[in-house]
Amino acid sequence: MQKTSATLLIIDDDDVVRASLAAYLEDSGFSVLQAGNGQQGLQVFDEHQPDLVICDLRMPQMGGLELIRQVSERAPQLPVIVVSGAGVMSDAVEALRLGAADYLIKPLEDLAVLEHSVRRALDRSRLVLENQRYRDKLETANRELEASLHLLQEDQTAGRQVQINMLPESPWMAGDFAFEHQIIPSLYLSGDFVDYFRVDERRIAFYLADVSGHGASSAFVTVLLKFMTTRLMFDLKRSKMREFKPSEVLSHINRGLINSKLGKHVTMVGGVIDEESGLLTYAVGGHLPLPVLHTPEHTRYLEGRGLPVGLFDEATYQDLVVELPPQFSLSLMSDGILDLLPGATLKDKEAALPEIVRAAGGSLDGLRQRFGLATLGEMPDDIALLVLSRNLQ
């Protein structure tokens, strides 16, 4: 019969019994080793490392119970089957307590019972070893995952710090105009971004951008946006150009994103305030909701439309102009805010927003309270708010 992969060690001082057991098990396909007493059995065990031990309890030099103890110390998971004459019950109980897989009583009238016990014990031992290997692999994988997560957390922490460092000061005063913002990322890194800065001694620029997607890839685009706007400012100052049109800025960013081949696009609103004329010139790049203008007399959306930035090569953007009242606030928000608005449809939500801005007094603090931003749980999308105001009480 073809040999199996299992090697058995039979330890018994009765030569006839040992030989008959060995012959039967060899015919059943096992590789069989033999020893005539416990001491010799341990030597064979140490030399050949069998998969299973069959032993008697009553043997000279070293009894079966002591043998089981020693085998268990060497190989805790290795199965031991006791085949012994009818003895006291306490011996059988002690053998099983020490870890014996089975206890069979001599004489064995049907050696198939022994073969069945051996195969069952080997199957159980194999399963235990497989489970142990699985646990070891799982523990190794967990350790590697923890190490990877730690590195990822370090990377995310560094990335988050980069984003924070790029954001403008809040609150920030530029002449009579006050700027404040808040960004709440749905993940550790945000795909929403705001910026505001002086173009020259009379003009102030600002924008709010919402990058498609979430997480690190979207957050990277916010870094790219900051770089492109900063580089554009540098080029404009070098050329001493007097124009800084929001429509041209959006077109510049549109080309930059398409050329980067990152597969990301942005919805955004950008504007330039001329302090001398009191005019706001702005452009919209596929962004919702539109900015909300609040004055003591009324609260309304600004007009505007346009394609998302970074999707279409031939996209063009329109400059719109509005005269800023002596007392006003302008609230810009990313579309993550829509998840916090009442209403079943987008139309319902958009209709509710100006009233919420009015009830909030047009201030960032008021919006924080109205939307419960301080107690928000996990959100499906990033949320960004930018509020610019003048003489707001």
Secondary structure as UniProt FT lines:
FT   STRAND          7..11
FT   HELIX           15..27
FT   TURN            28..29
FT   STRAND          31..35
FT   HELIX           38..48
FT   STRAND          52..55
FT   HELIX           64..74
FT   TURN            76..77
FT   STRAND          80..84
FT   HELIX           89..97
FT   TURN            98..99
FT   STRAND          102..105
FT   HELIX           111..166
FT   STRAND          172..174
FT   TURN            175..176
FT   STRAND          177..184
FT   STRAND          192..198
FT   STRAND          203..211
FT   HELIX           215..239
FT   HELIX           246..260
FT   STRAND          266..274
FT   TURN            275..278
FT   STRAND          279..285
FT   STRAND          292..294
FT   STRAND          299..301
FT   TURN            313..314
FT   STRAND          320..323
FT   STRAND          328..333
FT   HELIX           335..340
FT   HELIX           346..359
FT   TURN            360..362
FT   HELIX           364..371
FT   HELIX           373..375
FT   STRAND          383..390
//
